[in-house]
């Protein structure tokens, strides 16, 4: 089944922000702009926040929940201890 909409999620938290068409979800992912732009406002106060929801994003292909990305510059190394 081909879906023309997708859950948009915050890669830093792993939480769903809203439901966007594929085109807008792609544009949102690369949009960098000043405060006050449409996507900046969307990221500041996404629909799930307005509704008081906290939904973990689940990858539609692997069916696994996405984990938050580690903080940058905190010394955390995802490959440490792996052989």
matplotlib code that plots the C-alpha trace (Angstrom):
import matplotlib.pyplot as plt

x = [0.0, 1.4, 0.7, 0.8, 1.0, 3.5, 4.0, 6.6, 8.9, 11.5, 14.8, 16.2, 13.3, 12.0, 8.4, 5.8, 5.1, 2.2, 0.8, 2.2, 2.0, 5.2, 6.1, 5.7, 7.5, 10.5, 10.5, 10.2, 13.2, 15.5, 13.9, 16.1, 14.8, 14.3, 11.7, 8.3, 8.5, 5.8, 8.1, 9.8, 6.4, 5.4, 8.5, 8.1, 4.5, 3.6, 0.0, 0.9, 2.0, -1.1, -3.2, -1.0, 0.1, 3.4, 3.6, 6.9, 7.6, 7.6, 9.5, 6.9, 9.4, 11.1, 8.1, 10.6, 10.4, 12.9, 15.1, 16.2, 19.5, 22.3, 23.2, 26.0, 29.2, 28.5, 31.2, 28.7, 30.0, 27.5, 30.3, 32.2, 32.7, 31.6, 33.9]
y = [0.0, 3.4, 6.2, 9.8, 11.0, 10.3, 11.0, 13.8, 13.2, 15.1, 13.3, 14.8, 13.4, 10.5, 11.9, 12.5, 16.1, 15.7, 14.2, 15.8, 14.9, 13.4, 16.6, 18.8, 16.3, 16.3, 20.1, 20.5, 18.2, 20.6, 23.9, 26.3, 29.7, 32.5, 32.5, 33.3, 31.0, 28.4, 25.4, 27.2, 27.9, 24.2, 23.0, 25.4, 24.3, 21.1, 19.7, 16.9, 19.5, 21.6, 18.4, 17.4, 14.1, 12.3, 9.6, 7.8, 7.5, 4.0, 3.3, 2.0, -0.3, -1.9, -1.5, -0.4, 2.6, 5.4, 6.4, 10.0, 11.0, 11.3, 14.9, 16.3, 17.0, 15.1, 12.5, 9.8, 7.4, 4.9, 2.6, 2.6, -1.0, -2.6, -5.1]
z = [0.0, -0.9, 1.5, 0.5, 4.1, 6.8, 10.5, 10.8, 13.8, 15.7, 15.3, 18.5, 20.7, 18.6, 19.1, 16.4, 15.6, 13.2, 10.0, 6.8, 3.2, 1.8, 0.0, 3.0, 5.3, 2.9, 2.7, 6.5, 6.9, 4.9, 5.6, 7.5, 8.0, 10.5, 13.3, 12.0, 8.9, 8.5, 9.2, 12.1, 13.7, 13.1, 14.8, 17.8, 18.4, 16.5, 16.5, 19.0, 21.5, 21.0, 21.6, 24.6, 23.0, 23.3, 20.6, 19.8, 16.1, 14.7, 11.4, 8.9, 7.2, 10.3, 12.6, 15.3, 17.5, 16.7, 19.6, 20.2, 18.8, 21.3, 22.3, 20.3, 22.0, 25.2, 24.6, 23.8, 21.2, 19.7, 18.6, 21.9, 23.2, 20.0, 18.3]

ax = plt.figure().add_subplot(projection="3d")
ax.plot(x, y, z, "-o")
ax.set_aspect("equal")
plt.show()
